[in-house]
Amino acid sequence: MPPNKEGAGGRDDRSVTGKLFTLLSVFSPRRTVLTLSEIAHRSGLAVTTVHRLVGELVERGILERDSDRRYRIGLALFEIAALAPRGPGLREVALPYMEDLYEVTRENVQLGVRAEDEVVFVERIAGRASVGVRTRLGGRFPMPPTGLGLVLLAHAPSEVRQRVLEAPLRRFTPHTLTDPERVRSVLSDVRRDGFAISDRQVTSDALSVAAPVFGGSGEVVAALSVVLRFGSVRPSSLAPAVRMAARGISRALTAPVTSSETTRPD
C-alpha cells in the first residue's frame, strides 16, 4: 500500500493528476481487475475520492467496469498510450526487421527503450520453441542484467550510468554481474564492439545478444535483441544478424519522409 500523503488535518495534498496516476498505478499484470475498495486500499486514497475519480475515468473509457462491478484498464488509455513516439511509431518501423530476424534465428526477438533507469519492452516476437523469458510487452526491467539494457546503459548519459551503478545491483542468478566495476568494463566493451551479450544473467537457461538502434542525431533510441537457450548456439555468431537488423531499423527511422507520406496543407 502506498504511503499516506495526507497533510495537516488529514488533508490529502496530492494534486488531481497525482491522485489519478496513483489510482491507475495500482493495476498490474497480476492485478488486472480490482474492486473499488481494493483500488482505495492499494492507492491509499479516500474511498470517496476513489469513487469520484473512478466514475470520471469510466465515463471517459480510461477504466472499464464489468458486470461484477470490478474495474480494469480501458481501451481509451491504450489509445492515448499509442501516441507515445517511442512506442508504436518505433514498433511499426522495427517490426518488419524483427520479423526477418526471427525468421533467421527462430528465437525470441525483443525491442526495448530506456525509461530513466530501466528498460521498457515495446515490442516482442516470441519463438514457439524458444526459451521462456521473464519480460512482457510494456514491462520494465533493470538495465544491467539484460542484453537490451546493457546496450541502452552503455550509450546512456554518464550521469545515468553513474546513478544505476551506484545503486545496489540486483542478483537474478549466480551469473548476474553485481560488481559495478565489472559492469563498467562490460559497458565499455559494448560501446567498442557494437553489441552486448547477457549470459544467463536473468535466468540460468537463457542468454541474449543485443545491438543499438540509432536515431537521426546519432543517439541510441532503442535496442534490439535475440534471446535464446544457453548452449544452443554460440552467441557471438548471432551478433552480425542482430546488428544488421538494428542497422536496418536505424536507417528506416532516419529515412527522409517522401512527399506522398506528408500531409498536404489545407
Secondary structure, DSSP 8 states (H G I E B T S, - for coil): -----B-GGG-B---HHHHHHHHHHT-BTTB--B-HHHHHHHHT--HHHHHHHHHHHHHTTSEEE-TTS-EEE-HHHHHHHTT-IIIIIHHHHHHHHHHHHHHHH-SEEEEEEEETTEEEEEEEE--TTS---S--TT-EEESTTSHHHHHHHHTS-HHHHHHHHHS----SSTT----HHHHHHHHHHHHHHS-EEEESSSSTTEEEEEEEEE-TTS-EEEEEEEEEETTSS-GGGGHHHHHHHHHHHHHHHHS---GGGS----
